[in-house]
Amino acid sequence: MDTVGPSVSVRFVLREDEIASAYRTLSLKRPLFWVVSLIGVYFLIQGALDLRGSDVLGNASLHFAGGLFLVGMIATMVFIYPRWQFRRNARARSEQSHEFSDEGFEVSMSDSRSLAKWTFYQQGIATSDLYLMLHNNRLCNILPRRAFADLADEATFREILHRHTKLRTVGAADSGKATDSR
């Protein structure tokens, strides 16, 4: 990619824990995740209270079973599914290279190469160990902070990302530097 001005290139192979962390971060930002979680916890508590009242064959069993199902489904989606997906998807485990500049970005993987403008991403999320560049609510590119050669490269990337997307921080990320830029 021909660039004018600052650019940053990184090369890395994603790890299973990074994929799992990205899934958790994206799940926690979805209201539906919280609604289903709270409903599941409510049914678990309601079922436990009903069981104390000796309603073993009635609503208690239904409440408790429904709560277990919902909480189990959420736990599976957040903790088990991402790791299963990682192991199943050879592309996720292959080497990636990314180049970022004010003109856009280039992503190269084992079987593909893409060039795009910054308008492709709706927003960026910075966590303590990752950058997630979201295309929509479900699709994102995952960029581990460990991929940067040094802090100067990461700072340049953050400046470029901040200029072209809405960047927000989550968790223990450097919250003093990331704010909305659009």
Secondary structure, DSSP 8 states (H G I E B T S, - for coil): ---SS-EEEEEEE--HHHHHHHHHHHHHT-HHHHHHHHHHHHHHHHHHHHHHTT-TTTHHHHHHHHHHHHHHHHHIIIIIHHHHHHHH-GGGGSEEEEEEETTEEEEE-SS-EEEE-GGG-SEEEE-SSEEEEESSSS-EEEEEGGGSSSHHHHHHHHHHHHHHSEEEE-TTS-TTT-----
